[in-house]
């Protein structure tokens, strides 16, 4: 995401001020060191760390010509107000729950591989993760079995180890959000829970998890997931699919869904 924001701005001859999430600033700081080592002039790439107040001050500064924000709709609305006040150009990516659509004639093994890669890419922490699955009932059981097999092969461990697929969650607060949403799915989902709800270890662990036959009004089917689980919903119709509108006001985002419908 850092590259998505910074590279186009630099290519067009702009300077950049990046404010990373308060719980994950280290990658951005390491990137700043790389820029310095590469000979980029001081002041071209600037990293400002801190909580939401720091971000608010950066976004609302009159010297900023363009704001690009990825995060919650609540914060996005406030940034939009600030941008309107100062006449700043604005790009907002406020998330959603992009969907995989699996038809009865699909290659189940290929679909399962795409689902697991799409949901758990970057250890489950990705705003563009394709975290929902709509599947025709005729192949639901076969798909769940194939996904379960691939999920069991994911390697958990040190997030700094290149061989790790699923590392620790980045903070206790994030783990609490994931656990609370997963418990809501466990209580209301009609199908079996695929994967364990807890994992042992001294860090903030949450294993890859999938819920089957989740109802449309379930929170885990409507809220943008902070990572590590996927709701699966069956469909009996082949040619008519639900719009999949989420609580964030978006459905599938172009380029993020993995699947097809006829």
N, C-alpha and C positions, 0 to 999 in steps of 0.2 A: 504494500500500500504506500509506503514511503516513496518507492520508485515511481509509482503512478502519479503522485502529487508533485514530486520535485523535478523529475526528468523533463516533462514538457515545459515547465516554467523556465528551467535553465536553457533549454534548447531555443526558446524564444527570446532569450536575452534578459530575463528577469532575475532579481534577487528574491530569496525565499526566507520566510520565517516559519518554521515548523514547530508546532506544539504537540508532542506525543501524549498518549494516554498516561496518566499519572502513575499507573501500576506497571507500565512497560516502556520506560524511557531509555533503557540501555542500548538497544539496537540503534536508535536515533543518534545517541551520543557517539557510538562507535562509527556510525556513518560520517559524522562530523570530522572525526579523526582521519578517516579515509580521504575526505575532501581536502583536508589540510595537507596530507601526505602527497596527494595528487597535484598540489600546487594551485588549487583554487584560491583566488584572492580572498583575504579576510572580508567578512560582511556579505559575501554572496549567498552562502547557506548559513542560516542562524537557527540554533535549536534552543527553544525556551521550554524548560520543564516546570511542572507545578500542577496544581489541581484545576478545577473548573474556572476559578477566578482568573488564573493566568490566561487560560484560553479566551475568556470573555474580554480581557483587556487587549489581547492581541487582535481578536476579530473586530473589536470596536475602535481600533486605533485609526485616526484619520489618514495616516500615511500608508495604509493598506489599500491597494487598488483592486484586489481580487481575493475572495475567500473560498476555499474548498474544504468542506467539512464532511466527515463520515462519523456517524454516531446515532444517538437517539433522536426521535422526532421532537421530544420536549426541548432539548438543547437546540436542535435545528431551527425551531420556531423563533427562539430568542435571537439566534444569529441572523435569521432572516430580517427580523425587526431592526437590528443594528445595521445590517447592510443597507436596508432601505433608508435609514436615517442619514448615512454618510454617502450614499450613492455608489456603494461598492458592488462590483459584479460578484455573482455568487453561484456556487455549485454545491448541491446537497445530495449526499447519498445516505438515506435514512434507513436502509436495511429492508428486511422482509424475510420471507421464508420461501426461497426458490424451490420449485418442485421437479422431481423426476416423474415421468409418466411412462408406465410400462404396459404395453398392450399384450393381448393373449398370444400373438404370433411373434413376440420379441425373442431374441436370443437371451435366455435367462442368465446364463453365466456371464455374458458381456454386460447385461444390465446390472447384475449384482456387483461386478467389479466397478462399474461406473458410479453406482450408488455409494459404495464404501469410500472410494476415492473422493467423491464429491462432498460427502458429509464430513469426513475426518481429515481432509487436507489441512496442512499446517496444524496438526494435532487437535483439530476441532475448533480452533480459534480463527475463523475466517468469515468476514461479513458476507461473502458471496457463496458460502457453502450451500449446496443444494440439499437442504435439510428435510424436505418432505418427499414422500413417495405416494403417488396415486397409481394403483395397480388393478387390473381386471381380476375379478374374483377367481376366474378359472386357473390362474397361475400364481395366486397369492401364496399358497403353501410352498410351492417349488421355489419361489423367489425368496421367501423368508429363510428357507433352509440354506439356499446358496449364500445369502447375505450373512447369516449366522456363521457359516463356515469361514468366510473371509474375515469377519470381525474377530474370530477366535485366533486368527493368525497375526493380528496386529501386535506389535511389540511395544510393551509399556516399559518405561524406565527414565533415566536421566534425560531431560529435554536437550541438553548440550551434546549428547551422544548422537552421532550421525545415524546410528542404527536404530534409533528410537522412533516409533510411529506415534505413540501417545505418551506425552510427558505430563508433568504436573500442571494443574490449573494455576494461573499467575497470581492469584490472591485468595485469601479466605472469603472476601466479599463475593468474588466471582463464583467460588465453589458453592456458597450459600444460595446464590441465584439459580445455578444449575440444578442443585439438589431440590430446591423448592419446586421448580417447574417440573422436574422429573417425577416428584412425588405426586403432583397433581395429575400427571399422565398415568401413573401407576394406579391411582384410585379410580380413574374414570375410563381408562382404555378397556375395551372388551377383550382384547387379545392378550397373549402371553408377553411377558417382559423378556426381551432378548438381551442377555448380558446382566451382570450384577450391578446393583445400585450403589454399592460401596466397594472400595478397594483398600487393601492394607498398605501402610507406609506412613512415614513421618511427614510427608508433604501433603499438598492439597490435591489428592487423587480423586478422579472420577473416571471410571472405565467407559469405553464406547458402548452405547446402549441404543436399542431400537424398540419402539412400541408398535405393536401390530393392531390393525383395525381401530384406529383412533377416530372418534367422532369429529364432525366438522366444527362443533362448538367447543371442543377441548382447547384449553389454553396453549398446550404445546403444539397444536396445529395452527394456531393463529399468531403466536408471539415469535419474534425473531430469536432464535436460540443462541445463547452465549457459547454453545459448543457441546460436543460429546454425545448427543443423542439425536435420533431421527424418528418422527412419527410416520406411520404408514397407514394409508386409508384405502379401502377397497372401493371399486366402482363396478357396477353391473352393466353400464352402458359403454358402447364402443365409440359412438360418434358424438356424444355430448358430455363434456366435462365441466365440473364446477369451476367457477372463475377463480377460486382459491384466494379470495381476498383476505388479507391478514389484518391483525389489530393495528399494524403500523400503516395501514392505508395502501399497501402495495400487494401485488400478487407476484407472479414470476417476473423477474427482471430479464431483459434481453441479454442473451449471451451467457446466462448463468444456469438455466435449466438444462438437465441432461436426460433426454428421452424424446418421445414423439407421440403424437396423437393423430388419429385420422377422423 
